[in-house]
Amino acid sequence: MTKTEFVAKYTTGRPTEADVVALMEGSKSEREWNDNCDAVKRLGGYPPFWYPAIMMSGLAHRVQATW
């Protein structure tokens, strides 16, 4: 999922875990990662599943290792 698709889908409300994971997996640079984090935070802060789904799962490390 691109940031544009994510923002269009979630102008308000809480995003699903699957959509947040897809958004973050699509990050191609540190700048894009940070922009995607900001897009999630704009919807009321990081959702409760953020830490386990993004950090503890190793997703952040796997994505950042590709830059």
Secondary structure, DSSP 8 states (H G I E B T S, - for coil): --HHHHHHH-SSS---HHHHHHHHHT--SHHHHHHHHHHHHTTTSS-TTHIIIIIITSHHHHHHTT-
